[in-house]
Amino acid sequence: MPGAQAGERTPELEAFMDELRKLRTRAGEPSFRKMAAKSGAVSHATLHLTVTGRRLQPWETVREFVRACDGDEEEWHARWQGVQLVLSADRQPEPAPARSRWRSKRVLVPLALVLVAAITAVVVVLLPGDEQAPEPPHPGDSSKFIADVTIPDDTVVKPGTQFVKVWELQNTGTVEWKKRYLRRTDLPVAPGACRTPDRIPVNDTAPQGNVQVTVTVSTPPTAPAACKVFWKMVDEQDRELFPGNRPIYFSVLVRP
C-alpha cells in the first residue's frame, strides 16, 4: 500500500491525534493558552499542532500536552513510540515492483503497536526527532537546577500574605553569568494569580559556581486557589538564554 501523500496524515497518526483530543475533552477542554500556561515549556501554538499538524510532534511536545491534561505519561509515551515506529517504517523506500496484495504495512500496524508496547519496559528505542532543542545564545553556556531552598512544592499558604521563595541553581557551563534575570513566563499575570515582580535578578556566577535566586510572592486575597508560576533565565535585553531547558517554578496552595 502506498504511503500517505505529502500533507496527508496516515491513519495511525490520525488515530493517535484523535485519542489526544479525547484526553483533552476528558480534562474539561482547557484552552491551548491555559495548557501552555500550565506547561510553561511550550507555546499554545505548538500544543495546537499536536492535534492538528501534518506530522507526529516530538515526544517532548506531546509530553507537555499530556501533562497539561493530567494524562499518564508512561502510557502515552508507549503509544507515541508505537506510532513513531510505524511512521519511520512508512518512510523507508518501497522495494521494486513485485507487489503482493497480502503485503500491506497497514495490516502489520496492530502487530507493530503490540510489539512496541511489549518491549517498551525492556528496551528504550531512540529515534531521531524532527526537531532539535534550540542552542543557547552563548556557546558553552549551561545551567542546572539544584534545589528548592524554601517553600517546597504544594506548600499551603494563607490568602493575602507574602512569602519568600528561594531556588539554588548551578552554572554548569564555561560562560560566566553576568547581568542575568529570571523572567516570569505567564505575563501579563491573570487576575487571582500570585503576584511577583516580572523578573528577578540572578547574581553574577562563575562557571561551576552555585547561586541562590530569591523572589517575594504575594498570594491572592481569596481562597482556595493554586499558584504555579514558571520562570526562564534572560539577559538584560530580555533574550531567553536556555530556550531548550525546562523552566523552574514554584507551586503553592492558597487556603484559608
ChimeraX commands (.cxc) that place a marker at each C-alpha (Angstrom):
marker #1 position 0.00,0.00,0.00 radius 0.5
marker #1 position 1.50,3.36,-0.93 radius 0.5
marker #1 position 2.38,5.76,1.88 radius 0.5
marker #1 position 0.44,8.91,2.63 radius 0.5
marker #1 position 0.87,11.77,0.21 radius 0.5
marker #1 position 2.66,14.93,1.37 radius 0.5
marker #1 position 0.35,16.97,3.56 radius 0.5
marker #1 position -1.80,13.96,4.50 radius 0.5
marker #1 position -1.94,12.23,7.87 radius 0.5
marker #1 position -1.62,8.48,8.00 radius 0.5
marker #1 position -4.44,6.52,9.68 radius 0.5
marker #1 position -2.13,5.74,12.61 radius 0.5
marker #1 position -1.27,9.40,13.17 radius 0.5
marker #1 position -4.90,10.46,12.81 radius 0.5
marker #1 position -5.97,7.85,15.37 radius 0.5
marker #1 position -3.24,8.99,17.78 radius 0.5
marker #1 position -4.31,12.62,17.45 radius 0.5
marker #1 position -7.94,11.65,17.95 radius 0.5
marker #1 position -7.06,9.95,21.23 radius 0.5
marker #1 position -5.18,13.08,22.32 radius 0.5
marker #1 position -8.27,15.15,21.54 radius 0.5
marker #1 position -10.35,12.81,23.70 radius 0.5
marker #1 position -7.82,13.18,26.52 radius 0.5
marker #1 position -8.21,16.96,26.31 radius 0.5
marker #1 position -12.00,16.60,26.33 radius 0.5
marker #1 position -11.85,14.44,29.46 radius 0.5
marker #1 position -9.70,17.14,31.08 radius 0.5
marker #1 position -12.51,19.66,30.59 radius 0.5
marker #1 position -11.48,21.02,27.16 radius 0.5
marker #1 position -8.94,23.58,28.51 radius 0.5
marker #1 position -7.86,26.24,26.03 radius 0.5
marker #1 position -4.45,25.79,24.46 radius 0.5
marker #1 position -3.34,29.01,26.14 radius 0.5
marker #1 position -4.29,27.59,29.55 radius 0.5
marker #1 position -2.49,24.36,28.70 radius 0.5
marker #1 position 0.62,26.31,27.68 radius 0.5
marker #1 position 0.50,28.30,30.92 radius 0.5
marker #1 position 0.21,25.07,32.91 radius 0.5
marker #1 position 3.10,23.54,30.99 radius 0.5
marker #1 position 5.37,26.57,30.98 radius 0.5
marker #1 position 7.62,24.81,28.47 radius 0.5
marker #1 position 5.87,25.12,25.08 radius 0.5
marker #1 position 3.65,27.66,23.37 radius 0.5
marker #1 position -0.09,27.32,22.79 radius 0.5
marker #1 position 0.56,27.22,19.02 radius 0.5
marker #1 position 2.90,24.25,19.41 radius 0.5
marker #1 position 0.38,22.40,21.59 radius 0.5
marker #1 position -2.30,23.08,18.95 radius 0.5
marker #1 position -0.10,21.43,16.30 radius 0.5
marker #1 position -0.01,18.27,18.43 radius 0.5
marker #1 position -3.60,17.51,17.41 radius 0.5
marker #1 position -3.88,19.42,14.12 radius 0.5
marker #1 position -0.47,19.19,12.42 radius 0.5
marker #1 position 0.53,17.04,9.48 radius 0.5
marker #1 position 3.25,15.14,11.29 radius 0.5
marker #1 position 3.93,13.49,14.63 radius 0.5
marker #1 position 5.29,16.05,17.07 radius 0.5
marker #1 position 8.42,15.26,19.16 radius 0.5
marker #1 position 7.80,13.40,22.40 radius 0.5
marker #1 position 8.84,16.46,24.44 radius 0.5
marker #1 position 5.90,18.38,22.92 radius 0.5
marker #1 position 3.40,15.52,23.24 radius 0.5
marker #1 position 4.51,15.01,26.86 radius 0.5
marker #1 position 3.63,18.63,27.69 radius 0.5
marker #1 position 0.20,18.16,26.08 radius 0.5
marker #1 position -0.36,15.01,28.17 radius 0.5
marker #1 position 0.85,16.70,31.36 radius 0.5
marker #1 position -1.43,19.68,30.78 radius 0.5
marker #1 position -4.36,17.24,30.55 radius 0.5
marker #1 position -3.23,15.16,33.56 radius 0.5
marker #1 position -2.65,12.09,31.40 radius 0.5
marker #1 position -0.47,9.05,32.16 radius 0.5
marker #1 position 2.98,9.84,30.72 radius 0.5
marker #1 position 4.20,6.23,30.58 radius 0.5
marker #1 position 1.08,5.07,28.73 radius 0.5
marker #1 position 1.26,7.91,26.21 radius 0.5
marker #1 position 5.00,7.51,25.69 radius 0.5
marker #1 position 4.42,3.87,24.70 radius 0.5
marker #1 position 1.66,4.96,22.29 radius 0.5
marker #1 position 3.88,7.68,20.82 radius 0.5
marker #1 position 6.76,5.24,20.30 radius 0.5
marker #1 position 4.43,2.83,18.51 radius 0.5
marker #1 position 3.20,5.49,16.09 radius 0.5
marker #1 position 6.73,6.79,15.51 radius 0.5
marker #1 position 7.94,3.29,14.69 radius 0.5
marker #1 position 5.15,2.81,12.16 radius 0.5
marker #1 position 5.76,6.20,10.55 radius 0.5
marker #1 position 9.50,5.51,10.37 radius 0.5
marker #1 position 8.79,2.24,8.57 radius 0.5
marker #1 position 6.48,4.06,6.15 radius 0.5
marker #1 position 9.28,6.45,5.23 radius 0.5
marker #1 position 11.51,3.60,4.06 radius 0.5
marker #1 position 11.67,3.23,0.23 radius 0.5
marker #1 position 9.39,0.55,-1.20 radius 0.5
marker #1 position 11.12,-2.45,-2.86 radius 0.5
marker #1 position 10.93,-2.61,-6.65 radius 0.5
marker #1 position 7.60,-3.62,-8.24 radius 0.5
marker #1 position 6.67,-7.24,-7.36 radius 0.5
marker #1 position 3.65,-6.14,-5.33 radius 0.5
marker #1 position 1.80,-8.67,-3.26 radius 0.5
marker #1 position -1.81,-7.98,-2.30 radius 0.5
marker #1 position -1.10,-9.72,1.02 radius 0.5
marker #1 position 1.82,-7.48,1.96 radius 0.5
marker #1 position 0.48,-4.27,3.42 radius 0.5
marker #1 position 2.10,-2.18,6.12 radius 0.5
marker #1 position -1.32,-1.19,7.33 radius 0.5
marker #1 position -2.11,-4.85,8.08 radius 0.5
marker #1 position 1.05,-5.02,10.20 radius 0.5
marker #1 position 0.22,-1.89,12.19 radius 0.5
marker #1 position -1.66,-3.56,15.10 radius 0.5
marker #1 position 1.15,-6.11,15.48 radius 0.5
marker #1 position 3.78,-3.36,15.47 radius 0.5
marker #1 position 1.94,-1.46,18.17 radius 0.5
marker #1 position 1.62,-4.57,20.33 radius 0.5
marker #1 position 5.31,-5.36,19.94 radius 0.5
marker #1 position 6.36,-1.84,20.87 radius 0.5
marker #1 position 4.16,-1.87,23.96 radius 0.5
marker #1 position 5.64,-5.23,24.95 radius 0.5
marker #1 position 9.28,-4.19,24.63 radius 0.5
marker #1 position 8.95,-0.65,26.00 radius 0.5
marker #1 position 9.66,-1.85,29.54 radius 0.5
marker #1 position 12.85,-3.60,28.38 radius 0.5
marker #1 position 14.30,-1.52,25.55 radius 0.5
marker #1 position 14.34,2.24,25.09 radius 0.5
marker #1 position 14.03,2.98,21.38 radius 0.5
marker #1 position 15.89,6.14,20.47 radius 0.5
marker #1 position 14.82,7.54,17.14 radius 0.5
marker #1 position 15.87,10.96,15.86 radius 0.5
marker #1 position 13.17,13.59,16.18 radius 0.5
marker #1 position 12.24,16.11,13.53 radius 0.5
marker #1 position 13.21,18.97,15.80 radius 0.5
marker #1 position 16.27,19.61,17.93 radius 0.5
marker #1 position 16.32,21.64,21.12 radius 0.5
marker #1 position 17.48,25.18,20.29 radius 0.5
marker #1 position 21.03,26.04,21.30 radius 0.5
marker #1 position 21.70,28.72,23.93 radius 0.5
marker #1 position 22.91,32.08,22.53 radius 0.5
marker #1 position 26.35,31.68,24.18 radius 0.5
marker #1 position 28.30,28.51,23.22 radius 0.5
marker #1 position 29.25,26.57,26.33 radius 0.5
marker #1 position 26.51,28.16,28.44 radius 0.5
marker #1 position 24.66,25.70,30.66 radius 0.5
marker #1 position 22.64,25.60,33.87 radius 0.5
marker #1 position 21.27,23.07,36.34 radius 0.5
marker #1 position 18.51,23.28,38.94 radius 0.5
marker #1 position 19.86,22.22,42.34 radius 0.5
marker #1 position 17.09,22.62,44.92 radius 0.5
marker #1 position 14.08,24.42,46.33 radius 0.5
marker #1 position 15.74,26.13,49.29 radius 0.5
marker #1 position 12.41,27.41,50.68 radius 0.5
marker #1 position 8.71,26.68,50.06 radius 0.5
marker #1 position 8.61,23.11,48.72 radius 0.5
marker #1 position 6.06,22.31,46.01 radius 0.5
marker #1 position 2.41,22.42,47.12 radius 0.5
marker #1 position 3.14,24.23,50.37 radius 0.5
marker #1 position -0.09,25.59,51.89 radius 0.5
marker #1 position -0.08,29.37,52.35 radius 0.5
marker #1 position -2.67,31.88,53.58 radius 0.5
marker #1 position -4.52,34.27,51.25 radius 0.5
marker #1 position -3.45,37.91,51.26 radius 0.5
marker #1 position 0.02,37.17,52.65 radius 0.5
marker #1 position 3.61,37.18,51.42 radius 0.5
marker #1 position 6.32,34.55,51.35 radius 0.5
marker #1 position 9.89,34.39,50.05 radius 0.5
marker #1 position 10.78,31.68,47.56 radius 0.5
marker #1 position 14.45,30.73,47.09 radius 0.5
marker #1 position 15.92,28.42,44.45 radius 0.5
marker #1 position 19.51,27.24,44.10 radius 0.5
marker #1 position 20.96,26.99,40.58 radius 0.5
marker #1 position 24.37,25.94,39.29 radius 0.5
marker #1 position 26.32,27.39,36.38 radius 0.5
marker #1 position 27.41,24.11,34.81 radius 0.5
marker #1 position 28.87,25.71,31.66 radius 0.5
marker #1 position 32.02,27.58,30.73 radius 0.5
marker #1 position 30.39,31.03,30.44 radius 0.5
marker #1 position 30.27,33.43,33.39 radius 0.5
marker #1 position 26.77,34.63,34.24 radius 0.5
marker #1 position 26.58,38.44,34.32 radius 0.5
marker #1 position 23.53,40.72,34.48 radius 0.5
marker #1 position 21.03,37.90,34.21 radius 0.5
marker #1 position 17.46,37.56,35.42 radius 0.5
marker #1 position 14.66,35.06,35.88 radius 0.5
marker #1 position 11.62,36.24,33.92 radius 0.5
marker #1 position 8.10,35.14,34.73 radius 0.5
marker #1 position 6.60,33.31,31.72 radius 0.5
marker #1 position 2.86,33.96,32.22 radius 0.5
marker #1 position 2.87,37.71,31.56 radius 0.5
marker #1 position 0.55,39.55,31.80 radius 0.5
marker #1 position -0.44,37.97,35.11 radius 0.5
marker #1 position -4.03,36.72,35.28 radius 0.5
marker #1 position -6.43,38.01,37.96 radius 0.5
marker #1 position -6.42,35.84,41.05 radius 0.5
marker #1 position -2.85,34.63,40.48 radius 0.5
marker #1 position 0.07,35.12,42.84 radius 0.5
marker #1 position 1.77,38.47,42.31 radius 0.5
marker #1 position 5.54,38.82,41.84 radius 0.5
marker #1 position 7.98,41.10,40.01 radius 0.5
marker #1 position 8.03,40.40,36.29 radius 0.5
marker #1 position 11.69,39.45,36.56 radius 0.5
marker #1 position 14.19,38.97,39.35 radius 0.5
marker #1 position 18.00,39.38,39.32 radius 0.5
marker #1 position 20.47,36.50,39.29 radius 0.5
marker #1 position 23.76,37.35,40.98 radius 0.5
marker #1 position 26.87,37.10,38.80 radius 0.5
marker #1 position 28.06,33.49,38.91 radius 0.5
marker #1 position 31.34,31.94,37.74 radius 0.5
marker #1 position 31.39,28.62,35.84 radius 0.5
marker #1 position 30.71,25.66,38.16 radius 0.5
marker #1 position 29.51,28.05,40.84 radius 0.5
marker #1 position 26.15,27.95,42.64 radius 0.5
marker #1 position 23.77,30.86,43.14 radius 0.5
marker #1 position 20.57,31.35,45.13 radius 0.5
marker #1 position 17.77,33.33,43.50 radius 0.5
marker #1 position 15.06,34.95,45.63 radius 0.5
marker #1 position 11.58,36.27,44.85 radius 0.5
marker #1 position 8.93,37.76,47.14 radius 0.5
marker #1 position 5.45,36.45,46.35 radius 0.5
marker #1 position 2.08,37.95,47.32 radius 0.5
marker #1 position -0.79,35.48,47.44 radius 0.5
marker #1 position -4.27,36.34,46.10 radius 0.5
marker #1 position -6.76,37.72,48.65 radius 0.5
marker #1 position -9.31,34.95,48.13 radius 0.5
marker #1 position -9.07,31.19,48.65 radius 0.5
marker #1 position -8.97,28.41,47.71 radius 0.5
marker #1 position -6.54,28.96,44.87 radius 0.5
marker #1 position -3.46,27.35,43.39 radius 0.5
marker #1 position -0.39,29.25,42.18 radius 0.5
marker #1 position 2.14,27.64,39.87 radius 0.5
marker #1 position 4.48,30.22,38.36 radius 0.5
marker #1 position 7.22,29.37,35.83 radius 0.5
marker #1 position 10.45,31.28,35.21 radius 0.5
marker #1 position 13.10,31.33,32.46 radius 0.5
marker #1 position 16.57,32.90,32.54 radius 0.5
marker #1 position 17.06,36.00,30.35 radius 0.5
marker #1 position 19.70,38.67,29.79 radius 0.5
marker #1 position 19.46,42.47,30.02 radius 0.5
marker #1 position 17.79,42.59,26.60 radius 0.5
marker #1 position 15.18,40.07,27.82 radius 0.5
marker #1 position 16.61,37.43,25.48 radius 0.5
marker #1 position 15.91,33.89,26.65 radius 0.5
marker #1 position 19.23,32.17,27.41 radius 0.5
marker #1 position 18.28,28.50,27.67 radius 0.5
marker #1 position 15.39,28.01,25.21 radius 0.5
marker #1 position 15.76,24.23,25.28 radius 0.5
marker #1 position 15.62,23.90,29.09 radius 0.5
marker #1 position 12.50,23.35,31.16 radius 0.5
marker #1 position 11.59,26.38,33.31 radius 0.5
marker #1 position 11.92,26.44,37.08 radius 0.5
marker #1 position 8.80,27.19,39.11 radius 0.5
marker #1 position 7.15,27.46,42.49 radius 0.5
marker #1 position 3.82,25.83,43.31 radius 0.5
marker #1 position 1.70,26.70,46.35 radius 0.5
marker #1 position -1.83,26.02,47.53 radius 0.5
marker #1 position -3.69,29.06,48.89 radius 0.5
marker #1 position -6.05,28.01,51.66 radius 0.5
marker #1 position -7.89,29.96,54.41 radius 0.5
marker link #1:1,2 radius 0.2
marker link #1:2,3 radius 0.2
marker link #1:3,4 radius 0.2
marker link #1:4,5 radius 0.2
marker link #1:5,6 radius 0.2
marker link #1:6,7 radius 0.2
marker link #1:7,8 radius 0.2
marker link #1:8,9 radius 0.2
marker link #1:9,10 radius 0.2
marker link #1:10,11 radius 0.2
marker link #1:11,12 radius 0.2
marker link #1:12,13 radius 0.2
marker link #1:13,14 radius 0.2
marker link #1:14,15 radius 0.2
marker link #1:15,16 radius 0.2
marker link #1:16,17 radius 0.2
marker link #1:17,18 radius 0.2
marker link #1:18,19 radius 0.2
marker link #1:19,20 radius 0.2
marker link #1:20,21 radius 0.2
marker link #1:21,22 radius 0.2
marker link #1:22,23 radius 0.2
marker link #1:23,24 radius 0.2
marker link #1:24,25 radius 0.2
marker link #1:25,26 radius 0.2
marker link #1:26,27 radius 0.2
marker link #1:27,28 radius 0.2
marker link #1:28,29 radius 0.2
marker link #1:29,30 radius 0.2
marker link #1:30,31 radius 0.2
marker link #1:31,32 radius 0.2
marker link #1:32,33 radius 0.2
marker link #1:33,34 radius 0.2
marker link #1:34,35 radius 0.2
marker link #1:35,36 radius 0.2
marker link #1:36,37 radius 0.2
marker link #1:37,38 radius 0.2
marker link #1:38,39 radius 0.2
marker link #1:39,40 radius 0.2
marker link #1:40,41 radius 0.2
marker link #1:41,42 radius 0.2
marker link #1:42,43 radius 0.2
marker link #1:43,44 radius 0.2
marker link #1:44,45 radius 0.2
marker link #1:45,46 radius 0.2
marker link #1:46,47 radius 0.2
marker link #1:47,48 radius 0.2
marker link #1:48,49 radius 0.2
marker link #1:49,50 radius 0.2
marker link #1:50,51 radius 0.2
marker link #1:51,52 radius 0.2
marker link #1:52,53 radius 0.2
marker link #1:53,54 radius 0.2
marker link #1:54,55 radius 0.2
marker link #1:55,56 radius 0.2
marker link #1:56,57 radius 0.2
marker link #1:57,58 radius 0.2
marker link #1:58,59 radius 0.2
marker link #1:59,60 radius 0.2
marker link #1:60,61 radius 0.2
marker link #1:61,62 radius 0.2
marker link #1:62,63 radius 0.2
marker link #1:63,64 radius 0.2
marker link #1:64,65 radius 0.2
marker link #1:65,66 radius 0.2
marker link #1:66,67 radius 0.2
marker link #1:67,68 radius 0.2
marker link #1:68,69 radius 0.2
marker link #1:69,70 radius 0.2
marker link #1:70,71 radius 0.2
marker link #1:71,72 radius 0.2
marker link #1:72,73 radius 0.2
marker link #1:73,74 radius 0.2
marker link #1:74,75 radius 0.2
marker link #1:75,76 radius 0.2
marker link #1:76,77 radius 0.2
marker link #1:77,78 radius 0.2
marker link #1:78,79 radius 0.2
marker link #1:79,80 radius 0.2
marker link #1:80,81 radius 0.2
marker link #1:81,82 radius 0.2
marker link #1:82,83 radius 0.2
marker link #1:83,84 radius 0.2
marker link #1:84,85 radius 0.2
marker link #1:85,86 radius 0.2
marker link #1:86,87 radius 0.2
marker link #1:87,88 radius 0.2
marker link #1:88,89 radius 0.2
marker link #1:89,90 radius 0.2
marker link #1:90,91 radius 0.2
marker link #1:91,92 radius 0.2
marker link #1:92,93 radius 0.2
marker link #1:93,94 radius 0.2
marker link #1:94,95 radius 0.2
marker link #1:95,96 radius 0.2
marker link #1:96,97 radius 0.2
marker link #1:97,98 radius 0.2
marker link #1:98,99 radius 0.2
marker link #1:99,100 radius 0.2
marker link #1:100,101 radius 0.2
marker link #1:101,102 radius 0.2
marker link #1:102,103 radius 0.2
marker link #1:103,104 radius 0.2
marker link #1:104,105 radius 0.2
marker link #1:105,106 radius 0.2
marker link #1:106,107 radius 0.2
marker link #1:107,108 radius 0.2
marker link #1:108,109 radius 0.2
marker link #1:109,110 radius 0.2
marker link #1:110,111 radius 0.2
marker link #1:111,112 radius 0.2
marker link #1:112,113 radius 0.2
marker link #1:113,114 radius 0.2
marker link #1:114,115 radius 0.2
marker link #1:115,116 radius 0.2
marker link #1:116,117 radius 0.2
marker link #1:117,118 radius 0.2
marker link #1:118,119 radius 0.2
marker link #1:119,120 radius 0.2
marker link #1:120,121 radius 0.2
marker link #1:121,122 radius 0.2
marker link #1:122,123 radius 0.2
marker link #1:123,124 radius 0.2
marker link #1:124,125 radius 0.2
marker link #1:125,126 radius 0.2
marker link #1:126,127 radius 0.2
marker link #1:127,128 radius 0.2
marker link #1:128,129 radius 0.2
marker link #1:129,130 radius 0.2
marker link #1:130,131 radius 0.2
marker link #1:131,132 radius 0.2
marker link #1:132,133 radius 0.2
marker link #1:133,134 radius 0.2
marker link #1:134,135 radius 0.2
marker link #1:135,136 radius 0.2
marker link #1:136,137 radius 0.2
marker link #1:137,138 radius 0.2
marker link #1:138,139 radius 0.2
marker link #1:139,140 radius 0.2
marker link #1:140,141 radius 0.2
marker link #1:141,142 radius 0.2
marker link #1:142,143 radius 0.2
marker link #1:143,144 radius 0.2
marker link #1:144,145 radius 0.2
marker link #1:145,146 radius 0.2
marker link #1:146,147 radius 0.2
marker link #1:147,148 radius 0.2
marker link #1:148,149 radius 0.2
marker link #1:149,150 radius 0.2
marker link #1:150,151 radius 0.2
marker link #1:151,152 radius 0.2
marker link #1:152,153 radius 0.2
marker link #1:153,154 radius 0.2
marker link #1:154,155 radius 0.2
marker link #1:155,156 radius 0.2
marker link #1:156,157 radius 0.2
marker link #1:157,158 radius 0.2
marker link #1:158,159 radius 0.2
marker link #1:159,160 radius 0.2
marker link #1:160,161 radius 0.2
marker link #1:161,162 radius 0.2
marker link #1:162,163 radius 0.2
marker link #1:163,164 radius 0.2
marker link #1:164,165 radius 0.2
marker link #1:165,166 radius 0.2
marker link #1:166,167 radius 0.2
marker link #1:167,168 radius 0.2
marker link #1:168,169 radius 0.2
marker link #1:169,170 radius 0.2
marker link #1:170,171 radius 0.2
marker link #1:171,172 radius 0.2
marker link #1:172,173 radius 0.2
marker link #1:173,174 radius 0.2
marker link #1:174,175 radius 0.2
marker link #1:175,176 radius 0.2
marker link #1:176,177 radius 0.2
marker link #1:177,178 radius 0.2
marker link #1:178,179 radius 0.2
marker link #1:179,180 radius 0.2
marker link #1:180,181 radius 0.2
marker link #1:181,182 radius 0.2
marker link #1:182,183 radius 0.2
marker link #1:183,184 radius 0.2
marker link #1:184,185 radius 0.2
marker link #1:185,186 radius 0.2
marker link #1:186,187 radius 0.2
marker link #1:187,188 radius 0.2
marker link #1:188,189 radius 0.2
marker link #1:189,190 radius 0.2
marker link #1:190,191 radius 0.2
marker link #1:191,192 radius 0.2
marker link #1:192,193 radius 0.2
marker link #1:193,194 radius 0.2
marker link #1:194,195 radius 0.2
marker link #1:195,196 radius 0.2
marker link #1:196,197 radius 0.2
marker link #1:197,198 radius 0.2
marker link #1:198,199 radius 0.2
marker link #1:199,200 radius 0.2
marker link #1:200,201 radius 0.2
marker link #1:201,202 radius 0.2
marker link #1:202,203 radius 0.2
marker link #1:203,204 radius 0.2
marker link #1:204,205 radius 0.2
marker link #1:205,206 radius 0.2
marker link #1:206,207 radius 0.2
marker link #1:207,208 radius 0.2
marker link #1:208,209 radius 0.2
marker link #1:209,210 radius 0.2
marker link #1:210,211 radius 0.2
marker link #1:211,212 radius 0.2
marker link #1:212,213 radius 0.2
marker link #1:213,214 radius 0.2
marker link #1:214,215 radius 0.2
marker link #1:215,216 radius 0.2
marker link #1:216,217 radius 0.2
marker link #1:217,218 radius 0.2
marker link #1:218,219 radius 0.2
marker link #1:219,220 radius 0.2
marker link #1:220,221 radius 0.2
marker link #1:221,222 radius 0.2
marker link #1:222,223 radius 0.2
marker link #1:223,224 radius 0.2
marker link #1:224,225 radius 0.2
marker link #1:225,226 radius 0.2
marker link #1:226,227 radius 0.2
marker link #1:227,228 radius 0.2
marker link #1:228,229 radius 0.2
marker link #1:229,230 radius 0.2
marker link #1:230,231 radius 0.2
marker link #1:231,232 radius 0.2
marker link #1:232,233 radius 0.2
marker link #1:233,234 radius 0.2
marker link #1:234,235 radius 0.2
marker link #1:235,236 radius 0.2
marker link #1:236,237 radius 0.2
marker link #1:237,238 radius 0.2
marker link #1:238,239 radius 0.2
marker link #1:239,240 radius 0.2
marker link #1:240,241 radius 0.2
marker link #1:241,242 radius 0.2
marker link #1:242,243 radius 0.2
marker link #1:243,244 radius 0.2
marker link #1:244,245 radius 0.2
marker link #1:245,246 radius 0.2
marker link #1:246,247 radius 0.2
marker link #1:247,248 radius 0.2
marker link #1:248,249 radius 0.2
marker link #1:249,250 radius 0.2
marker link #1:250,251 radius 0.2
marker link #1:251,252 radius 0.2
marker link #1:252,253 radius 0.2
marker link #1:253,254 radius 0.2
marker link #1:254,255 radius 0.2
marker link #1:255,256 radius 0.2
view
